[in-house]
């Protein structure tokens, strides 16, 4: 999980660098096709059959819609808003997953988790600062992206075991390419022929992006959730470091306070998961 969060932060860095010299739609399409090709080649090398009946189910279609929303709006947030703010807002995804599990899967949610949901959403409001002079409506792009990723994670809970990391990687990156194509239809822009520097940045984005996605799926599908979930918040460290050192962004007291509140909410959820598992072992 820590490796995944570090790689995602590097992917954000590459994307933010590239979009200054290339249309966002082109970046998303090329990155999506490149990532899908990497996973497809890995699948071929391991003899994994990508086309399976489960891949064409309504569940996978719904997962693709959420992933499309998450990928597109998060990419827009990276380009148009400070990376540190976008990274902080994204950390509330596990909180929304808990809320969605209660609403859509009728999972039992005790008072600790409900408290964590309220605390986590409060942390997002601290970061956003609505009604203040520091509020930017563009930050809502990250909120929409976070909702998309939460929906994807919820749908992933019901994905059949027959669909492994390589399947999800191919379909996930094809969805990214589709998001770029749809954005290009909405905001047409002339594609540019990438030079050696742009190709290197795109290759870096694809490389660390596929590593991040594979590591995340491996952690979420094989690791103990109560153990691995808190390590999601290492992305705050990586994202804020990149934002400050590379892009010269300023992190004020409100940003730090909001981050701490969001992390506290996630740790409360992880603690409640650990207590629940301990009670099951004692029964």
C-alpha positions in Angstrom: 0.0 0.0 0.0 2.8 2.4 0.8 4.5 1.6 -2.5 1.2 2.3 -4.3 0.7 5.6 -2.6 4.3 6.7 -3.4 3.9 5.7 -7.1 0.5 7.5 -7.4 2.1 10.7 -6.1 4.8 10.4 -8.8 2.2 9.7 -11.4 0.4 13.0 -10.3 3.8 14.8 -10.7 4.3 13.5 -14.3 0.8 14.3 -15.3 0.9 17.8 -14.0 4.2 18.4 -15.8 2.9 17.0 -19.1 -0.4 18.8 -19.2 1.4 22.2 -19.4 2.7 21.2 -22.8 0.0 18.8 -24.1 -3.8 18.7 -24.0 -5.3 16.8 -21.1 -7.4 14.7 -23.4 -4.3 13.5 -25.2 -2.5 12.8 -22.0 -5.4 10.7 -20.6 -5.8 8.7 -23.9 -2.1 8.0 -24.3 -1.6 7.1 -20.6 -4.7 4.9 -20.6 -3.7 3.0 -23.7 -0.1 2.7 -22.5 -1.2 1.3 -19.1 -3.7 -1.1 -20.7 -1.0 -2.3 -23.0 1.4 -3.0 -20.1 -1.2 -5.0 -18.2 -2.2 -6.9 -21.4 1.3 -7.9 -22.1 1.7 -9.1 -18.5 -1.5 -11.1 -18.9 -0.3 -12.7 -22.1 3.1 -13.5 -20.6 1.3 -15.3 -17.7 -1.3 -17.0 -19.8 -4.2 -15.1 -18.3 -7.3 -14.9 -20.5 -8.6 -11.3 -20.4 -12.0 -11.8 -22.1 -14.2 -13.6 -19.6 -18.0 -13.5 -19.1 -17.6 -11.8 -15.7 -15.8 -8.9 -17.4 -19.0 -8.0 -19.3 -21.3 -8.0 -16.2 -23.4 -5.0 -15.0 -21.2 -4.8 -12.0 -18.1 -4.2 -14.1 -20.0 -1.7 -16.2 -20.9 0.2 -13.0 -17.4 0.0 -11.8 -16.2 1.4 -15.1 -18.6 4.4 -14.8 -17.3 5.2 -11.3 -13.7 4.8 -12.4 -14.3 7.1 -15.4 -15.7 9.8 -13.1 -12.9 9.4 -10.6 -10.1 9.4 -13.1 -11.4 12.3 -15.2 -12.3 14.7 -12.4 -9.2 13.8 -10.4 -7.0 14.5 -13.4 -8.8 17.9 -13.9 -8.2 18.7 -10.2 -4.5 17.8 -10.5 -4.2 20.2 -13.5 -6.3 23.1 -12.2 -5.7 23.1 -8.4 -2.7 22.7 -6.1 -1.5 19.1 -5.8 -1.4 19.3 -2.0 -5.1 20.3 -1.8 -6.2 17.6 -4.2 -4.2 14.9 -2.4 -5.7 15.9 1.0 -9.2 15.8 -0.3 -8.7 12.3 -1.9 -7.7 10.9 1.5 -11.4 11.0 2.5 -12.1 8.1 0.1 -12.1 5.4 2.8 -14.6 7.4 4.8 -17.0 7.5 1.8 -16.5 3.8 1.3 -17.8 3.2 4.8 -20.8 5.4 4.3 -21.5 3.7 0.9 -21.2 0.3 2.5 -23.9 1.2 5.0 -26.3 2.8 2.4 -25.9 0.3 -0.5 -24.7 -2.9 1.0 -26.5 -2.6 4.3 -23.4 -3.2 6.3 -23.6 -2.7 10.0 -21.9 0.5 11.0 -21.3 1.2 14.7 -21.1 4.5 16.4 -17.3 4.7 15.9 -17.6 4.4 12.2 -20.4 6.9 12.0 -18.3 9.3 14.1 -15.4 8.7 11.7 -17.6 9.6 8.7 -18.7 12.9 10.3 -15.1 13.7 11.4 -13.6 12.8 7.9 -16.2 15.0 6.1 -15.5 17.7 8.5 -11.8 17.5 7.7 -12.6 17.8 4.0 -14.6 21.0 4.8 -11.6 22.4 6.6 -9.4 21.8 3.6 -12.0 23.3 1.2 -12.8 26.2 3.5 -16.2 27.1 1.9 -17.3 30.7 2.5 -13.7 31.9 3.1 -11.4 33.9 0.9 -9.2 30.9 0.4 -12.0 28.8 -1.1 -11.7 27.7 -4.8 -14.7 26.2 -6.5 -12.3 24.2 -8.6 -11.4 22.2 -5.5 -14.8 20.5 -5.9 -13.3 18.7 -8.9 -11.3 16.7 -6.4 -14.4 16.0 -4.4 -16.2 14.6 -7.4 -13.1 12.5 -8.2 -13.1 11.2 -4.7 -16.7 10.1 -5.0 -15.9 8.3 -8.2 -13.0 6.4 -6.6 -15.1 5.5 -3.6 -17.8 4.1 -5.9 -15.1 2.1 -7.8 -13.8 0.7 -4.5 -17.3 -0.3 -3.4 -18.0 -2.0 -6.7 -14.6 -3.8 -6.5 -15.8 -5.5 -3.3 -18.2 -7.6 -5.4 -15.9 -8.3 -8.3 -15.7 -12.1 -8.9 -12.3 -13.8 -7.9 -12.0 -14.9 -11.5 -11.0 -11.3 -12.4 -7.6 -10.6 -11.0 -5.3 -7.7 -10.8 -4.3 -7.9 -14.5 -8.0 -7.8 -15.6 -8.8 -4.8 -13.4 -5.6 -3.1 -14.6 -6.5 -3.5 -18.3 -10.1 -2.4 -17.9 -9.1 0.4 -15.5 -6.6 2.0 -17.9 -9.0 1.5 -20.9 -11.5 3.5 -18.9 -8.9 6.2 -18.4 -8.4 6.3 -22.2 -12.2 6.5 -22.6 -12.3 9.4 -20.1 -9.7 11.2 -22.2 -11.7 10.7 -25.4 -14.9 12.0 -23.9 -13.1 15.0 -22.5 -11.7 15.6 -25.9 -15.2 15.7 -27.4 -16.3 18.2 -24.8 -13.2 20.4 -25.0 -11.6 19.8 -28.4 -7.9 20.6 -28.6 -5.4 19.9 -31.3 -3.1 17.1 -30.4 0.6 17.7 -30.4 3.4 15.4 -31.6 5.4 14.7 -28.4 9.1 15.3 -28.4 11.6 13.2 -26.5 11.1 15.0 -23.3 7.3 14.6 -23.4 7.6 11.0 -24.3 9.9 10.4 -21.3 7.3 12.1 -19.0 4.5 10.0 -20.5 6.5 6.9 -20.1 7.2 7.8 -16.5 3.5 8.4 -15.9 2.5 5.0 -17.4 5.3 3.2 -15.6 4.6 4.4 -12.1 0.8 4.4 -12.8 0.7 0.7 -13.6 2.9 0.0 -10.6 0.6 2.0 -8.4 -2.5 0.3 -9.7 -1.1 -3.2 -9.4 0.2 -2.6 -5.9 -3.1 -1.1 -4.8 -5.2 -4.0 -6.1 -2.7 -6.5 -4.5 -3.0 -4.8 -1.2 -6.8 -4.4 -1.2 -7.5 -7.9 -2.4 -5.0 -10.0 -0.4 -4.0 -7.9 2.6 -5.9 -7.5 5.9 -8.0 -4.4 5.4 -7.7 -3.2 9.0 -3.9 -3.4 8.6 -3.4 -2.0 5.1 -6.0 0.8 5.1 -4.1 3.2 7.5 -1.1 3.1 5.1 -3.3 4.9 2.5 -2.5 8.1 4.4 1.2 7.9 3.5 0.0 9.5 0.2 -0.5 12.7 2.2 3.2 12.7 3.0 4.3 12.0 -0.6 1.7 14.3 -2.2 2.4 17.3 0.1 6.2 16.8 -0.4 5.9 16.8 -4.2 3.5 19.9 -4.0 5.8 21.9 -1.8 9.3 20.9 -3.2 8.5 20.6 -6.9 5.6 23.0 -7.5 6.4 25.5 -4.7 2.9 25.2 -3.1 2.1 26.7 0.3 0.7 24.5 3.1 -1.0 26.7 5.7 -2.3 25.8 9.2 -5.8 25.1 7.9 -4.5 22.6 5.4 -2.5 20.8 8.1 -5.4 20.8 10.4 -7.7 19.3 7.8 -5.2 16.6 6.9 -4.9 15.6 10.5 -8.7 15.4 10.9 -9.0 13.2 7.8 -6.2 10.9 8.9 -7.8 10.7 12.4 -11.1 9.6 10.8 -9.4 6.9 8.8 -7.5 5.6 11.8 -10.7 5.5 13.8 -12.2 3.3 11.1 -9.1 1.1 11.1 -9.3 0.8 14.9 -12.9 -0.2 14.7 -12.1 -2.9 12.1 -9.4 -4.3 14.4 -11.8 -4.4 17.4 -14.4 -6.2 15.3 -11.9 -8.8 14.1 -10.7 -9.3 17.6 -14.3 -9.9 18.9 -14.8 -12.5 16.1 -11.7 -14.4 17.1 -13.0 -14.5 20.8 -16.4 -15.9 19.8 
